[in-house]
Amino acid sequence: MSVENEEQEMTFWDHLEALRWTLFRAVVAIVLMMVAVFCAKEWVFDVIFAPKNSTFYMYKWLDIIGQNLHISSLRFEDFNLKLVNYELTGQFMVHLNIAFWLGLILSLPYIAYELWRFVSPALYPNERRPIVWTFVSGGLLFFLGVLISYSLIFPIAIRFFFTYQVSPDIVNMVSLSSYISLFTTTLICIGAVFELPILVYLLSKFGILKREFMRKYRRHAVVIIAILAGIITPADPFSMIAVCIPLVLLYEASIYVCKK
């Protein structure tokens, strides 16, 4: 009996059972990644806490650029952001929180593979290649967004918020939970934003979104991106441009993948 005939003979309950095992394997993958991240505590938090010190490579690069281009806002003295913990269980809960989110992020490729295994038998051969492209491209774009967020956007945000003062009489004391909250939120949000080309591709495939519409409102999109960049970056042109460029390129890529 061929695989196609066997799939056609599967009942609703057979598909439900297959879905149950797919979800089970995905949950197991997440748990295993969580355990791995939890056990690698020192290395993981060394990476997470690297942007809170002026020795972080991005700060050094910004300082060099500021020195060469004479941009004073990119020049800064050495700093070391001291984190404080106000709750007895705070550090343990932060450890669990990071283990969960990083475990989920790192297990996404396997989860995508499991979803592909579940849906692929129901697809025609000519439908499988676009779906594979969607899964692979979506994963690569998400991790690219996470990398850019960690290397550029999060450090810029940390430096801005830590040095910002409404009065010199007020000293910033940053809690561990607020630092981790900004870290996870920034990484996940920027990673999700980088899924824009995939979302546009799917919407255009179903006829919901047209390329002409995105071209028509390109200027509006650039203005919105500039406003968002101005919110999360210091008030200097270079920092805003550094954040705007990836997002604008992302929008242009979305226009490219959008069907006519």
C-alpha positions as CSV (number, residue, x, y, z in Angstrom):
1,M,0.0,0.0,0.0
2,S,1.4,3.4,-1.0
3,V,2.0,6.2,1.5
4,E,-0.6,8.3,-0.1
5,N,-3.3,5.6,0.1
6,E,-2.3,5.0,3.7
7,E,-2.7,8.7,4.5
8,Q,-6.1,8.8,2.7
9,E,-7.3,6.0,4.9
10,M,-6.4,7.7,8.1
11,T,-9.4,8.7,10.2
12,F,-10.0,11.9,12.2
13,W,-8.9,10.1,15.3
14,D,-5.7,8.9,13.6
15,H,-4.8,12.5,12.7
16,L,-5.6,13.6,16.2
17,E,-3.3,10.9,17.6
18,A,-0.6,12.0,15.2
19,L,-1.1,15.6,16.3
20,R,-0.9,14.6,20.0
21,W,2.5,12.9,19.4
22,T,3.7,15.9,17.4
23,L,2.9,18.2,20.3
24,F,4.4,15.8,22.8
25,R,7.7,15.7,21.0
26,A,7.7,19.5,20.7
27,V,7.1,19.9,24.4
28,V,9.9,17.3,25.1
29,A,12.3,19.3,22.9
30,I,11.4,22.6,24.8
31,V,11.9,20.9,28.2
32,L,15.3,19.4,27.1
33,M,16.5,22.8,25.9
34,M,15.2,24.4,29.1
35,V,17.3,22.0,31.1
36,A,20.3,22.6,29.0
37,V,20.0,26.3,29.4
38,F,19.4,26.0,33.1
39,C,22.5,23.9,33.6
40,A,24.7,26.3,31.5
41,K,23.9,29.1,34.0
42,E,27.3,30.8,34.1
43,W,27.8,30.8,30.3
44,V,24.2,31.9,29.6
45,F,24.2,34.8,32.0
46,D,27.7,35.9,31.0
47,V,26.2,36.4,27.5
48,I,23.1,38.1,28.8
49,F,24.9,40.5,31.1
50,A,27.6,41.4,28.6
51,P,25.8,44.5,27.3
52,K,25.7,46.0,30.8
53,N,29.4,46.7,30.7
54,S,31.3,49.2,28.6
55,T,33.6,46.4,27.4
56,F,30.8,45.0,25.2
57,Y,32.0,45.0,21.6
58,M,29.2,47.1,20.3
59,Y,30.0,50.0,22.7
60,K,33.6,49.8,21.5
61,W,32.6,50.0,17.9
62,L,30.2,52.9,18.6
63,D,32.9,54.7,20.5
64,I,35.3,54.3,17.5
65,I,32.7,55.6,15.1
66,G,31.9,58.5,17.3
67,Q,35.5,59.4,17.6
68,N,36.1,59.3,13.9
69,L,32.9,61.1,12.9
70,H,33.0,63.5,15.8
71,I,29.6,62.4,17.2
72,S,29.8,63.2,20.9
73,S,26.7,61.2,21.8
74,L,28.5,58.0,20.8
75,R,31.4,58.8,23.0
76,F,31.0,57.7,26.7
77,E,33.1,56.9,29.7
78,D,33.5,53.4,31.1
79,F,30.5,52.2,32.9
80,N,29.3,49.1,34.7
81,L,25.6,48.7,35.3
82,K,25.1,47.2,38.7
83,L,22.0,45.1,39.1
84,V,20.1,44.6,42.3
85,N,17.6,42.0,43.4
86,Y,14.8,43.0,45.7
87,E,13.0,39.6,46.1
88,L,14.1,36.5,48.0
89,T,13.2,34.2,45.1
90,G,14.0,36.8,42.4
91,Q,17.3,35.3,41.1
92,F,15.9,31.8,41.0
93,M,12.7,32.9,39.1
94,V,14.8,34.9,36.7
95,H,16.9,31.8,36.1
96,L,13.7,29.8,35.3
97,N,12.4,32.6,33.1
98,I,15.5,32.7,31.0
99,A,15.6,28.9,30.8
100,F,12.1,28.9,29.5
101,W,12.4,31.6,26.9
102,L,15.8,30.6,25.6
103,G,14.7,26.9,25.6
104,L,11.7,27.9,23.5
105,I,13.8,30.0,21.1
106,L,16.4,27.3,20.6
107,S,13.9,24.5,20.1
108,L,12.0,26.4,17.4
109,P,13.9,24.7,14.5
110,Y,12.9,21.3,15.8
111,I,9.3,22.4,16.5
112,A,9.1,23.7,12.9
113,Y,10.4,20.3,11.7
114,E,7.7,18.5,13.7
115,L,5.0,20.7,12.2
116,W,6.4,20.0,8.8
117,R,6.2,16.2,9.4
118,F,2.6,16.6,10.5
119,V,1.4,18.7,7.5
120,S,3.6,17.4,4.7
121,P,1.6,14.2,4.0
122,A,-1.5,16.2,3.3
123,L,0.3,18.4,0.7
124,Y,0.7,17.8,-3.0
125,P,4.4,17.6,-4.2
126,N,4.1,21.1,-5.9
127,E,2.9,22.6,-2.6
128,R,5.7,21.2,-0.4
129,R,8.5,23.4,-1.7
130,P,6.9,26.7,-0.9
131,I,6.0,25.4,2.6
132,V,9.6,24.3,3.2
133,W,10.8,27.7,2.0
134,T,8.4,29.4,4.4
135,F,9.6,27.3,7.4
136,V,13.3,27.7,6.7
137,S,13.1,31.4,5.8
138,G,10.9,32.2,8.8
139,G,13.4,30.5,11.1
140,L,16.4,32.2,9.6
141,L,14.7,35.6,9.8
142,F,13.7,35.1,13.4
143,F,17.2,34.2,14.5
144,L,18.6,37.1,12.5
145,G,16.3,39.4,14.3
146,V,17.3,38.0,17.6
147,L,21.0,38.5,16.7
148,I,20.5,42.1,15.6
149,S,18.5,42.8,18.7
150,Y,21.2,41.4,21.0
151,S,24.1,43.0,19.2
152,L,22.6,46.4,18.4
153,I,19.1,47.4,19.6
154,F,19.3,46.0,23.2
155,P,22.7,47.6,23.9
156,I,21.6,50.9,22.6
157,A,18.4,50.7,24.7
158,I,20.4,49.7,27.8
159,R,22.8,52.6,27.4
160,F,20.1,55.1,26.8
161,F,17.8,54.1,29.7
162,F,20.7,53.7,32.2
163,T,22.2,57.1,31.5
164,Y,18.8,59.0,31.2
165,Q,18.0,61.2,34.1
166,V,15.1,63.6,34.8
167,S,17.2,65.1,37.6
168,P,20.9,64.7,38.7
169,D,19.6,64.1,42.2
170,I,18.1,60.8,41.2
171,V,20.4,57.8,40.8
172,N,19.4,54.9,38.6
173,M,19.3,51.6,40.4
174,V,18.4,48.8,38.0
175,S,16.7,45.7,39.2
176,L,17.5,42.3,37.9
177,S,13.9,41.6,36.9
178,S,13.6,44.8,34.9
179,Y,16.9,44.1,33.0
180,I,15.8,40.5,32.1
181,S,12.3,41.8,31.2
182,L,13.8,44.3,28.7
183,F,16.2,41.6,27.4
184,T,13.5,39.0,26.7
185,T,11.0,41.5,25.4
186,T,13.4,43.1,23.0
187,L,14.7,39.8,21.6
188,I,11.3,38.2,21.1
189,C,9.7,41.4,19.7
190,I,12.5,42.1,17.2
191,G,12.6,38.4,16.2
192,A,8.9,38.5,15.6
193,V,9.2,41.8,13.6
194,F,11.7,40.1,11.3
195,E,8.9,37.6,10.4
196,L,7.3,40.5,8.4
197,P,8.3,39.2,4.9
198,I,6.9,35.8,5.7
199,L,3.6,37.3,6.9
200,V,3.4,39.5,3.8
201,Y,4.2,36.5,1.6
202,L,1.3,34.5,3.1
203,L,-1.1,37.4,3.0
204,S,-0.3,38.1,-0.6
205,K,-0.7,34.4,-1.4
206,F,-4.2,34.5,-0.2
207,G,-4.9,37.7,-2.0
208,I,-5.3,39.8,1.1
209,L,-2.2,42.1,0.5
210,K,-1.0,43.6,-2.8
211,R,2.5,44.8,-3.7
212,E,1.0,48.1,-5.0
213,F,-0.5,48.8,-1.5
214,M,2.9,48.4,0.2
215,R,4.6,50.6,-2.3
216,K,1.9,53.2,-1.9
217,Y,2.4,53.4,1.8
218,R,6.1,53.0,1.8
219,R,6.7,56.6,3.1
220,H,4.2,56.1,5.9
221,A,6.0,52.9,6.9
222,V,9.4,54.7,7.0
223,V,7.9,57.4,9.2
224,I,6.5,54.8,11.6
225,I,9.9,53.0,11.7
226,A,11.7,56.3,12.4
227,I,9.3,57.1,15.3
228,L,9.9,53.6,16.8
229,A,13.7,54.1,16.4
230,G,13.5,57.4,18.1
231,I,11.7,55.9,21.1
232,I,14.2,53.1,21.7
233,T,17.4,55.0,20.9
234,P,19.2,58.1,22.1
235,A,18.3,61.4,20.4
236,D,21.2,61.3,17.9
237,P,21.0,60.7,14.2
238,F,23.5,57.8,14.0
239,S,21.7,55.6,16.6
240,M,18.4,56.2,14.9
241,I,19.8,55.3,11.5
242,A,21.5,52.2,12.9
243,V,18.1,50.9,14.1
244,C,16.1,52.2,11.1
245,I,18.2,50.6,8.4
246,P,17.5,46.9,9.3
247,L,13.8,47.7,9.6
248,V,13.5,49.6,6.4
249,L,15.4,46.8,4.5
250,L,13.0,44.4,6.1
251,Y,10.0,46.4,4.7
252,E,11.7,46.5,1.2
253,A,12.2,42.7,1.4
254,S,8.5,42.3,2.2
255,I,7.6,44.3,-0.9
256,Y,9.9,42.0,-3.0
257,V,8.3,38.8,-1.8
258,C,4.7,40.2,-2.0
259,K,2.9,38.8,-5.0
260,K,1.5,41.2,-7.6
